[in-house]
Structures are given as C-alpha cells and as structure tokens.
Amino acid sequence: MHAHTINYSGWLHSNEYRQNALGDNVSAQVIMDKKRNLFLQIN
C-alpha cells in the first residue's frame, strides 16, 4: 500500500478532532518520512 494512491468516497473520522466528515472522491496515500514513520495523507 505504501506509495500507492487510492480514491475513496465515504465517511472519514478524525480521532484528533473527534469529528466525522463525508468525503467524495478524495485521494489517500500512505507516505513514509526519513525516520520510517508511516502517515496517511488525505487530499
């Protein structure tokens, strides 16, 4: 899954903000930083 971009439509949840958001055709990608930590980037 790393470095592959997927398109998604549906509900997204943020634990940080404790809210849900409806996404319509958003793109998501798993990225790795220099310390080899994985992050989910959603546009």
ROVEXNU-601759 format. One line per field, with one value per residue (C-alpha): x, y, z negated; residue in one letter. Coordinates in nm, 4 decimals. Example, Ala and Ser with C-alpha at 12.3 -4.5 7.8 and 13.67 -1.06 7.14 Angstrom:
! residues 2
u: (1.2300/1.3670)
v: (-0.4500/-0.1060)
w: (-0.7800/-0.7140)
r: (A/S)
! end
This chain:
! residues 43
u: (0.0000/0.2952/0.3257/0.0023/-0.2743/-0.6338/-0.9589/-1.2228/-1.5796/-1.7393/-1.7066/-1.3716/-1.3129/-1.0580/-0.9618/-0.7734/-1.0781/-1.3391/-1.5456/-1.6648/-1.6573/-1.8096/-1.5507/-1.6429/-1.3708/-1.0783/-0.7309/-0.5330/-0.1746/0.0466/0.3783/0.6979/0.9218/1.3007/1.2572/1.0483/0.7226/0.4078/0.1436/-0.1875/-0.2071/-0.5594/-0.6215)
v: (0.0000/0.2334/0.4961/0.3886/0.6472/0.5328/0.7215/0.6994/0.8168/0.7744/0.8746/0.9778/1.0021/1.2195/1.0984/1.4241/1.6449/1.3804/1.4508/1.2738/1.4164/1.2907/1.2663/1.2492/1.1144/1.2061/1.0664/0.8998/0.7816/0.6197/0.8046/0.7350/1.0025/0.9863/0.8182/0.5453/0.6557/0.5950/0.8640/0.8686/1.1725/1.2637/1.5335)
w: (0.0000/-0.0545/0.2217/0.3965/0.4252/0.3838/0.4421/0.1710/0.1218/-0.2193/-0.5823/-0.7321/-1.1082/-1.2897/-1.6378/-1.6951/-1.6351/-1.7301/-1.4202/-1.1074/-0.7569/-0.4362/-0.1596/0.2072/0.4379/0.2101/0.2743/-0.0019/-0.0148/-0.2790/-0.2982/-0.4933/-0.6427/-0.6895/-1.0299/-0.8599/-1.0278/-0.8228/-0.7725/-0.5896/-0.3622/-0.2506/0.0111)
r: (M/H/A/H/T/I/N/Y/S/G/W/L/H/S/N/E/Y/R/Q/N/A/L/G/D/N/V/S/A/Q/V/I/M/D/K/K/R/N/L/F/L/Q/I/N)
! end
